[in-house]
Amino acid sequence: MLGYRDATRDVDSVSSLDDTLRSAVEEVASRHGLAPKWLNDAAAGFLPQTFDERRCTVLIEHSRLLVLGAPLDQIFVMKLFAYRAVDIADLRSIWPDCGFESPEAAADLYHRAYPHLSFDTYLADEIRRIVVSDS
């Protein structure tokens, strides 16, 4: 939807899904040939303390459905926290549009977003290594 990747297999929610919504997700999946957890709350565990829903962009607004897109800087720190292979590719892809002035600024947001984690003095260097193009 945002044009950073050709495809994704699911839609991540940062809000926990209740049993009623999980049931509806499974029903939609069955009707349309989607994976049973095409909408899931796996991203809820990565929600940064700096997340502010008021900064989200409305992507879809329907009478019974509201889909918000998180700000890219928040997605960046969430993907940095998850740090899977697909996240590294995504970090490179979204970096130019995140609005960070430097890798140090991204590391600062990360440390504020996840204050329960140990401070990493080398995080800005790692971010720089990830987002600087080899080409």
N, C-alpha and C positions, 0 to 999 in steps of 0.2 A: 504494500500500500504506500509506503514511503519511498520506494525505489532503491533501497540500499542492497537488497538481495533479490534474485529472481523468484525465489519461493521460500516458503516456510511451511512446516507441517502442522503448526498449531498456533493458537492465540494464547498468550500468557496474561494472566491477571495478577495484579499485586494485592488484590482483595481475596480473602478466602471465599470459596464457593460453598454455599449451604447445600443440604441434601436435595432440596427442591430444584435448585439450579443444576446440580449435577445430573439429576434425572432428566431435566429438559435438554441438557447437552447431549446425553446419551441418545435421547429420542431424535434429536436433529441429526446426530451422526448416523443413526440407523436409516433414517429417511433419505439422506443425501450421500451415503457411501463414504462418510468421513471416519477418521479414527475415533474411537470412543472418547478419548480425552483431547479432542481437537481444541477445546477451550479448557484450560486448566489453571490452577493456582500455584503451580510450582515456583513461579517467580516471587511469590509472597515472601519467601525466606530470604530473598536478596534485597528487599525494600530498604533503601537508605533512610537514615534518620533525617536527611535533608529533603526528602520528597515532600512536595507541596502540590496537592491536586489542583489548586488554582492556577498553576503554571502549565497544566496539560492543555493540549489542543483537542478540540472536538473533531473526531474523525468521522463518526456516524451518529446521527441523531434521528431516532425514530420514536414513535409513540410509546413503545415499550422497550426500547434499547438505546443505550447511550454508550458509545465507544470513545474512550479518551486515549490520546497518545501522550506518553510521558515525554518530558523535555529530554533532548539528546544528551545533555550533560549528566542527567540522572541515569539514563540508559548506559552511558559510558561507564560510570562507576559501578553499576550493577554487573555489567559484563566483565569488568576488571576484577570484581569480587568473585564471580563464578569461574572465570579464567579457564574455560574449556577451549578446545581447538577452534570450534566455530566462533567462539567469542573473540578470539584474537583476530580473526579475519574481519569480524564486525567492527572491532575497535578501530582497525585501520580504515575501514570504509566510512565510519561516521565521524572520525576525528576532525576533518575539515569543517564540519557543520556544527560542532559542539559549542563553539564560542570560547574555548579556553585560550588564554593568551600564551600559554606555555605548558609543557609537561608538569612543571612545578605547580601551576594553578590546578591542574587536574588531580595531582597528588594531594594537594591541600583539600579539595572537595572530597576526595576519597577518605581522607583521615577524619573529616568532619561527619561524613556520611556513616562511617563505621567506627565510632570512637571506642568501641569495646575491643577492637583489634590492637595488637602491638603496633607502635609507630614504626614504619619502615623508612629508614633514611635513604634507601636506594630506590624507592618507588618511582620517583621522577625519572631516574635513569632508565628504569625498565619501561616506563611509558614511552620515553623517547625512542628506545630500541624498537618497541612495537610499532609505533606510528610513523617513523621515518621510513620513507619508501626506499627500497633497494634499487629501484630503476633509475 
